[in-house]
Amino acid sequence: MYVILTSKPGQFRTEAGEGLKPVEAYDYLFCGRRRAHFVIAELEREVKVRIVEESGAPAVNLVPSKFLPRFATLEHARAELAQLAGNGAVDATLVAV
């Protein structure tokens, strides 16, 4: 089972801790600027995902993985991310990092 972890620079970051094995990472660029960072991670067991707020007062939230969308295969997770880049009508791309 796979999940997508999202981080937005200057707003929040999602950390892959124990029980989440990062597989691939992508930067989402809109008009040439990095707007988000995505990590596709294999969910090895149910975990609490650590989300750290970076704007304003620092805060840490632990979100149970059961609330994250799940994908049966790596290809399904990639397809979900590909939808973000749209159909080429806007200047948005995913770049593997």
N, C-alpha and C positions, 0 to 999 in steps of 0.2 A: 504494500500500500504506500502511496506517495502523497505528500502534501506540498504546498507552495508557501514558503515563508517570504513575507514582504517587509522591506525596509524603505523608508523615505528619508533621505538625508535632511538633517535639521529638524525633523519631526519625531520620528521614532525608528527604532531598529528591533528586529526580531532575531533572537539568538537561538541557534540550533544547539541544544544541550544533549545530555545523555538520553539515548533512546531515539534520537533523530540523526540519521547519517546523511550529510550533504552529498548530493550526487552531481548536480550541475548548478551553475550560477549565471545570471544574466543581468545586464543593466538595461533599463528601459529609457531610451532617449527620445525626447520630444523636442523638435526644432533644434536638434543638436545638443540639448542640455540633458544631463542625467536627472531624471525625475524619481526613479525608483530602482531598487536592487531586489532581484528575486532569487531565491534559492529553492531548487527542487530537492526535497529531502525524503529519504526512505524512512517511513515510520516503523520502527522495530518493535515498539510496544506503546501502550497509552502513556502519555507524558503530559506535563504541564509546560507549555511554551512560554518562555520569558520574553516579554515585550517591554523595552525600555524607552520611556518618553525622553526626547532630547530637547523639546521646546518648553520654555517656561520652567516651572519647578520640576526637578527630576523625580520620576516615579517609575516603579517597576510593577508590572502586572504579570500574573501567572495565569495563563489561559489553558484550560484543559484541551488536549488535542482533539477530543470528540467534537468540538465546535468548528474545527477546520474542515473545509471541503477536502475530500479524499479522491484519489485517482487510482484505479486498479493497476495501471501500467505507467511506465515512464513516458511512453508515447502520448497517453491521454493527458498527462500533466503538461507536456510540451505543447500539445494542441491548444490547451486552455491559455497558455501564455501567448501563443501565436495570435490568438484572437485580440489580444491587447494592441498589437501592432496594426490592426485593422486591415483594410484591403488596399492600402497604398494611397488612399484619398487624403490622408493627413501625413505630416512629416513625423512619423513615429516608427521607431525600430527597436528590436531586441538585439543586443550584442552579447554573445557568449563571452564570459570572463573566466 
